Amino acid sequence: MSPVDSFYLVLAIGLALNISFIIVLKGLWLRRKAKAAQQELVMNIELLQQLCEASAVSGDEQEVRDILINTLEPCVNEITFDGLGSFVAP
C-alpha cells in the first residue's frame, strides 16, 4: 500500500469516526429533548389538576389566582394587580 493510499485510508477512518460521533451526540441530544418535553407535559398535567381541583366560585377565585401567581412568578419580572383582583404578568 502506498503512502498516499494509507493517508486516504486514515482520512476515511477518521471521517467515519467523526460522523459516528456526531450521530451519537445527536441521538443523545434528541433523547434529552424528548425527556424534557415529557417532564414539561407532566408538569402541565399537574398544573391542570391543581386548577381543576381549586375552588373558584364566581367572585371568589383567590385559590386559582394564587396557583397561577405561584406558577408564573419564576417566569416573569413583575406581577401587577388591579383593584378588582385581576393580575397582569408581562
N, C-alpha and C positions, 0 to 999 in steps of 0.2 A: 504494500500500500504506500503510495507516495505521500510526502508531507502535506501536499495540497488536499489530497483525499482525507487524510487524518484531520486536517483543520476543519473541513466541511462536516465531517462526522461528529467532531466535538461540538461544532456550532449547532448542528441539528439536534444533538442530545440536549445541549443547553437550552435551546429554544423549546424543545418538548417539555423539559422540566419547568421552565418559566410558565408555559401555557398551563401545565398541570397545576402549578402553584396558584395561578390566577383563578382557575376553575374551583379549586378548593376554597380559596378566600371568598369567592362569590357565593359559593354554597353556604359557607358559614354566615356570611352577611345576610343572605336570604332567610336562613333559619332564624337568626336573631331578630330580623324584622318581623317575621311571622309570629314569633313568640311575643314580641312587644305588642303587636296588633291583637293577639289573643288576650293578653293581660288588660289592654285597654277595653276590650269588649266585656271582660269580666267586671271591670270597674264600672262601666256604663250600666250593666245589669244591676249591680249593687246600688248604684245611684237611683236607677229607676225603681227598684224595690223600696228604697227609703222614701222616695217621693210618693209612691202609691200607698204606703202604709201611714204616711203622715196625716194628721188631722188638718183639714183645710176647708172648714165650713166658710161659706161666703162671708166676708167681713172679718174673719179671724184666720188668716193664712200665715201667722207668725212661724209655725213649725216648718212649713215649706220654705218660707223666706230664709230661716236660719240654715236649713240644709243647703240651699243654693248659695248663700253667702259663704258658708264654710267650704264649699266646693270651689267657688270662684276666687277666694282670697289669694291663694298661692299663684294664680294666673294673671292677676291684674295689679296695676299700681295703686288704684284707689277705687273705693265704692262710695257713691254719694246717694243720699236718701232725700226724698221729698217729704212734705208734711203729711202725706196720706198713706205712707207705708211702702211706697214703691222704691226701688233702688235701681241705679244705673252703674254698670261696671264696664267702662270703656277700655 
